[in-house]
Amino acid sequence: MKQFLKYIAIVTLIIWVSGSCTEDAMDKVDTNHNDPTEVPINLILPQTIMSTVFGLSGCDLAWYSSVYVEQTTGVHGQLEDADKRRAINTTILNNIWNELYQTNIDLEYIIERGSTDGKEEGYWSAIGIAKFLKAYNFALATDAWGSIPFSEAGKGSGNRTPIFENEQTVYAGIFNMVNEAIADMNRSSIGNPGGVDFIYNGSMDLWIKTANAFKARCFNRLSNVGPEAYTDSVIAMAALAYADASESFIFSQFNTTATGQSPWYQEENDRGHHAVSKTIDDLMIGLNDPRRALWFATINDEIVPAPNGTAVSDQSHDIYSRISFDYLTATSPMPIITYDEVKFLEAEAWSRKGMRTEAYEAYLTAVEEALIRAEVEEAERTSYLAQGNVAMGSDNLTQRDIIIQKYISFWLFQPIEAFSEYRRTGIPTLQNPLGPPPARFPYGNDEVASNPNAPDIPYQTKLWWAL
């Protein structure tokens, strides 16, 4: 995708240059047209969306998070190392770190080009999307690493050694950035991204709802450091978010070409590093969860989960069940923020306020919507929601009930969020006998080697908002 978009940008630039063979153009004959310095926003925006969905939300960070939070078990290669608590190879994290900050450089380019005095001045709809994506990506980063470059990030060669700022500072900046994004989305714009907006086809109303859903998630993340102040904010933002599941932030344009497939499908089809985790399988057995039969492949007609920490290597999946290819396909959608997640956020917030009826209503809606999103048949949904351990009544609903159902709903495609929620709540109880997962990811060795401002923080140092 990146190569294709870069190719289009190069062709566009060449056509523009060849249209007028002026003396100025001849003076620029030595310009490297394979590295254009000016590209229209509509050619950069889809690249940043794809990078956010594919490279940042769907690859290394997601795969490691899935093993750490025991939604899957690593049974080969680096993910087996992670499962066995071997020292993580920090070179692996260079890719996602570089992807993150390169994407934010591209997003900053969109913001500058579309803002006052830019080459596409007044393109506020694209600016709003870009600011939102920056906020989302910075949230991924600070929840993964803690202190990160923030206010000095995105300068490229202008600042190769940005300072690292703490999580409190980054979160404050994220909220400001999202508020700016919403304001820009509400402004009169010279254009609309339309089809190059791979999520909402240029609908600012839906992007604004997504921005509010994201704010609800972020406010809820801070429940341990400001429960009273942020609980009302979660409820307020949830009310401004999605009206139903059709409005969710879900990428659904993967295809069957080698470069267009879902990253989870590529990982499982090409590498096979994951098996079904015993931790999530035990939870789903205890709940008689119908998604278990849809999600997990069988071996001799039995689901055989892999125990975290003690599984033997099994890349061929002869021993342990893998993710079912009846469920995971090359074109499987990638959920980023969903309607059911917002209802889980709302349920937990109402519960913290002691509003049991409201909490229970939101919880039941969240569970049912998660089942629908997983394509569970209506009869099975009805049976599941009739169980006493699922529909326990408003007086018996606990935070654990809400988070367990949310944890299951995040399988397979949202393990980054599941890992963050585990660190915030301590739910579910993990089974790896080798000890807890890292409390944060280590910095990639490239950043440590090149930036003297990179802090030396032990892996088990909890994040600011963690339990």
Summary of the structure (lengths in Angstrom):
residues: 467
radius of gyration: 22.7
end to end distance: 39.3
largest distance: 79.9
contacts: 1569
relative contact order: 0.13
helix: 53%
strand: 5%
